[in-house]
Amino acid sequence: MHYTPHNYQQQATRFIIDHDEAAIFLGMGLGKSVITLTAIWQLMLDYFTISRVLVIAPLRVARDTWPAEVAKWDHLDGLTVAVAVGTKQDRLDALAKSAMVTIINRENIPWLVTQLGNSWPFDMVIIDELSSFKNHRAKRFTALVKMRPHVKRWVGLTGTPASNGLMDVWAQFRLLDGGQRLGRFITRYRDRWFVPDKRNGMQVFTYKPRVGAEDEIYGAISDMTLSMRTTDHLKLPPLTVTTTPVTLEAKERRVYEQLKADLVLQLGEATIDAANAAALSGKLLQLASGAIYASDGEWTAVHDRKLDALEDLYEAANGNPLLVAYWFTHDRERITTRFPQARELNTSADIEAWNKGEIALGLIHPASAGHGLNLQAGGHLLVWFSLTWSLELYQQTNARLYRQGQTEPATITHLVTEGTLDEAVLRALDAKDATQTALIDAVAQEIHTTTERTRSCM
């Protein structure tokens, strides 16, 4: 296929070429893979400044999306690709090919670093979904940061850089620039720009930015960061985001309130107890969805209110495919019992069938299908059966349908059980989104200002 880049795609590709260390905050559907692959091709085959590239991505994106993008576009002809996923032997075989571009899933980064050591051959590293490296204690982070001396160019791609707040930003930029802008140590970053928020005596649970910190952090990273929002660069069909309230009957409400008050619940022969606040939160969200796990791992159904609401939405779709996001395993099991035609989108064959319109009711779990999958050809209706606290997974899942290539007006519907923790999750997602939007807007404004200043000097 012939590639005719949009102006914003040309700008993003040039930004990667011009910066040895680049953070690219791209809204979902803007084509980050082809943008980056175009930069790789030019750096390798036009400028001869790099020799081998490592692309790190979520498993399914590494296995399916990136190789498909290379094969899709005519202008990428000449790039050799190896996909290092699967068994150890599969990964070793991929490395042995010495391809120009090696693609690996992020879970195998510790293995790769151990396997290659100081023989590390990659002089450019692309991290797709950079936000998955926000935990500085994670093995994938500690392993990859050791390889910084061997790598000349770093690119981080994400649409959700601060899904849980600005504390997430440090580890991502520590990988990209070695700590030049935000410091080499998380403690110094925290002490410089944050103050304690929630605490119990001397024990601090959370931190919040001190006055003026947000602008200082934005300013520190602005020179290596490009931010683009989907709504600024793509003309997408209308999007409707709505909530369908679900009402519990009195006896079902009593079950919920009892667990909330007593942290223990007896359902028939099953005993459910919540040892702490975090456990209670999970149990209450399960109850809001209609079932709950006991200590033995078995689940007990409590109500079918969300299933009834989903059935109404399915009928109202009038034959249009419906994509349903769920969080708990018992959600999936109960949905497939009520709707035998439901099919989870796990494999490449499942995704292909969905995009051909062969699946009337598709099921996805945000943690496994939230990044990189193109599902817009198969439908335009998404229902959140049960919600996630993660803004990143929430936004990425929404973007599976509402992205470039969507031709129908899209609708995202939340099934929210009234008077339950479902309502708190939606409020939390809104609050997190406000923080992240401020970061993206600030960096985008800085780049706009810099661009204008450059033009005025020409």
N, C-alpha and C positions, 0 to 999 in steps of 0.2 A: 504494500500500500504506500502511496506517495504521501509524504509528510509536508504539510503546509502549516508551519507554526503560527500561532497567534502572536501578537506583539508581546504579550506578557510571557509567553513561553520563550521567545527569543531573549527577553530581558533576563529571565531566570537562568537560562543556559549560559549567557554571557557572565552573569554574576558568579556562577560556579567556576568558570574558566579563569576569571580575574582574581579569585580569592583562594588561597591555599587552604583556608579554613572557612567553611561556610555553613550557616544554619539557615535552612530554607523552610519557612513556615507557609506551607501551601494549603489552601482550602481544598476540601475533598472534591475530586473530579477535575482538577486543573491539569492533570497529566504529568505528575511528578516523575514517573518512570521514564517516559520518552524525553522529557526535559533533561534528566540526568544522563541518560544513555547518549543523547546527542552531545553533551559536554564531554563525556568519556571518549566518544569516537574522535572528536576534534583534538582533545588533549593527547590522545594516543597516536592517531594516524595523520593529523595535520601538524601539530606542534612537537610531537615526539618528547613530551615532558614526563610521561608516565609509561610504565611497561606492563604492570598487572594490577588489576582492580579487584577488590573484595566487596561484594554487596551483601549486607546483613539484613535479613527481613524476617517477618513472621513466617512460620512454616509453609502455610498454603500459598502465601504471596511469593516466597522463594521458589517453591516447587512449580507454581503455575503462572503467576502474573509476569514476573520479570523475564523468564525465557520466552513467553508468548510475545512480549513487547519487542524483544530483539528480533524475533522472526517476523513480526508484523510489518515493520517499516523498511522500505527500500533503502533509505539513506544510511541504515545501520549495517548494511552489507559489509562484510570483512571482519566484524567483531566475532571472535570465537567465544563460546560460553560453555561453562561446566557447572552443573548443579550438584552441590555437595550436601545432599540430604539423604535420609534413609539409614541403612545399616553402616557399620564402620567400614566395611569393604566398599560399599557404594561411595562413601566419602573419600576414601583413599584413592579409588579409581578416578574420581573427579579431580582431585589434586594432581594426580599423575599426568593429566592432560595438559597441564601448564597453560590453560586457556587464558585469553586476555581478560575475561571477566569470569570470576568464580562467585557463585551465589550460594549462600549458606543460611540456614535458619539460626536465629539468635541463641537458641538453647545449646547449640553445638560450638559456641565460641570458646568456652573453657577447654573443650577437647582440641579444637584447632590450635589454640595457643600452646597447649602442652605438646601436641604433635609436631609443630613446626619450630617452636623455640626461637633461637637466634637465626634460624634459616628462613625466617619470615620473608616471603617474596613479594608481598603486596605493598606498593608504594602509594596507593590511593585506597581509602576505605569509605564506602557509602553506607550509612546507617539509615535504613528505611524504617520509619516509626522510631525516631530518636527518643521519643518520650518513654519508650520501654527500657531505656537506660537511665531513668531518673533516680533509681535506688543505688547509692554509692556503695552499699554493702553487698549487693548482688554479685554472684560469681561472674556473670557475664561482663559486668562493669570492671571488677578488679582484674580480670584476665585481660580484657582488651586494653585497658589503660597502660599495661606493661609494654604494649607494642608501639606506643607513641614514637619512640626514637627511630623506629623502622619505617615510619609512614610520613610522606611529604605532604599529602593532601587528605583532608577530612571533609566530608559533607554529611550533614545530618538533615533528614527530611521528616517533617511531621506537620500535622494540622492542629495538634493539641499539645503545645509546649508546656502549659501550666495548668493541667486539668485539675490539680488539687491545690493550686496556689503557687506562689513564686519560689517556695522552698524546692520545688521540683526542678527548677531551672539550673541549679548549680552543677549537678552531676553531668547533665547533658553538655554544658559548655566546658566543663573540666575535661571531658573526652576530646572535644573538638579543638580547643586551643591550649590545653595543658595547664589551665588555671591562670592565664595571663589577664583575663578581664574580671573574673569574679573570685579569683584567689585559688590557691592550690588545695586548701583545706576547708571542709564544710564548716568546721567550728568558727573559723575566721569569717567566713561568709555570713554565718548566722549572727555572730557577735556584731558585725559591722552594720547589718541592715535589718535585723529583727529584734523584737522584744518578746518576752514570755507572754503567752495568752492564757490558755487554760492550764491550771496548775493545782497541785495539792501540796501546800507547804513548799519545800525545796524542790519537789519533783515537778518538772515542767512537762506537760503533755503535748502542747502545741505552741507555735510561735506565730506572730503576726508582723508584717512589715512596720517598721517605725515610720514616723512622719517624714515624708520626702524620699523614702527608700525606693519606692516604685520607680520614680523618675530617674533616680541614679542608676538603678539596675538596667532600665531600658537604655539609658545613655551609654552604659558600659558595653553593651552587646550590639549596639546599633550598627557599628561599622562592618560587622561580619554577618549580619542578619538581613534576609530578605523576607518580607511578609506580604502575602497576597490572599485576599479573601475571594471565595467563589463568587459571591454576589457582585463583586466589583468587576469581574472579568468574563463571566459567562451569563448568557441569557437563558435562564432555566424557566421551565413552566411554573405556574403558581404552586406554592406549598401551603397546605393547611395542616396545622398542628392542633389537635383537639384532645379532649379528655372525656372518656365515657365513665360516669360514676357507677360504682357497683355497691349495692346496699345489702348489708347483712340482715338476716332475720334476728329476732330477739335472742333466741337460744344460741345462735352462732356468735352474736355479739358478746354474750356472757362468757363463752369459751375464750374469746380474745382478751376480754378485760380481766378474766381470772389469771391467765398466764402473765399478763402485764403487771398485775398487782402482786401475785404470789411467787412468780418465777418458777412455778411448778404446776403441772396440769396432768390430770388423769383422764385418758380417753379410752374407755373400755379396759383392756388389759395392758395398754401401753402407757408408760409414764414418761412425760416430757418435762425436762427441767433445764433451766437456763442458769449456768454457773456465774455469769457476769453480764455486764451491760451489753457487750459485743454479741455474746451468744443470744441474749434476749432480743436484740435487734433482728438477728437472722431468723429466729423463731417467729417473731411477730410478722415479718414480711412473708414467711411461709404461710402462716395462718391467713393473711390477707389474700393470698393467692388461692387458698382452699385446701391445703394439706400440710402436714408437718411431720418431720422425722423424729422418731423416738431414739432412745439411747442405744438400741440395738441396730440402728441403721435402717429399720423398716419405717415406712411412712403410713400415716393414717389420714384418710380423707375427712374433711370437716364440712365443707360446703362446695357447691358447684356454681356459685354466683358468677365467677369469671368465665367459666365454660359456657354458661348460658349467654353471657354478653358476647363472647366470641362467636357463638353460633348465630346470634342476631347479626353481627357484622359480616360473617361469612355469607349469610343469605342476602344481606343488603349489597354485597359486592356484585351480586347478579352475574356470576360466572367469571368475573375478573380475578386473577390470581391474588392470593392474600399471603403476605410474608409475616410470620409471627415470631417475635423475639421472646425467649423465655430465659429464666435464670436458674431455676431449680430443676433437678432431674425429674422429680415427681410431676412438675408442670408438663414436661414432654410426655411422660407416660400417660398422664390423664388426658392430655390433648389427643394423643394418638388413639386412645381408647374411645373417646367421643367421636373423633374424626378419623376413621380408618384410612382415608385417602391422604392424610397428612404424611409428608416425607421430609426428613431432615436433610439439609444441604451439607453433606460431609465431604463427598468425593468430587473429583473433577466431573464425573459423569452426572452427579446430582446437579451441579451448577449448570452444566450444559443443558440438562433437561429443563431446569427452571427457566433459563433464558430462551428456550424454544417454546415456552408456554405450555409445557407438558405436565406441570405440577400445579394443582389448584390451590393447595395449602402447603406452603413451605415453612419449615421450622429452622431457626438459627439460634445458636448460643453466642452472645456477644463476645465472650472470651476466645472463641475459636473461629468466629466468622466476622469479627468486627473490623478487620483491616484488609484493605487491598482487593476485596472481591468485587467484581463487576456484576451486579444483579439487576441493573436498571432495565435490561431488555425484557425481563420476564414479568414485570409488574410495576405498579406504582402505589400500592397500598401496603402500609406497614402497621402492625399492631404490636404494642408492647404488652404482653400478657403479664409479665412480672418485670420490675425495674431493677437497675443496677445503680449503686452509689457512684460508679465511675463515670465522670463526664466524658473522658476519652472514649471508653467503650460505647457509651450512649451516642455520642456524635458520630463516631466511625460507623456504627451499625446503621444509623439513619442515612449515612452517605452511601450505603450499598445500593439504595434505590434512587435517592435524590442527588444525582450527579450528572456530569456531562453525558449526553446520550439519552437522558430521560426525555420522552416526548409527550408524556401525559401529565396533567396536573396531579401532583402527589399528595397523599394524605398520610399523616402519622398520627395514630390514635393510641392513647394511653388508657389501659384499663386500671382504674384507681378505686380501691375499696374505701368508701367514705369512713372517716374517723379512725383511720389506721395509719401505720407508718408509711404506707404508699404516698400519702400526701406530703410527709416530711422529705421523702426522697426527691420528689419533684421540686420542692422548694430548694433543697440543697443543690440540685443540678443547676437551677437558675442562678444561685449565688456563685457557684464555681464558674459558670459561664461568664458572669460579669467580670470576674478577675482576669480570666483568660482573654476576653475580648479587649480589655484595657491594654494588656501586653501587646497583642497583635496590632491594635490600632496605633499604639505609641511607636512601635518599630516601623510600621508602614508610613506613618506621618514623617518620621525622621528620614526615611529613604526618599519620600516625595520631596522633602525640603532640600535634601542633598542634590537630588536630580535637578530641581529648579535652579539651585545655586550654580550647578555645573553649566546649565544652559546659559545662564546669564553671563558667564565668563567666556563663552565661545564667540 
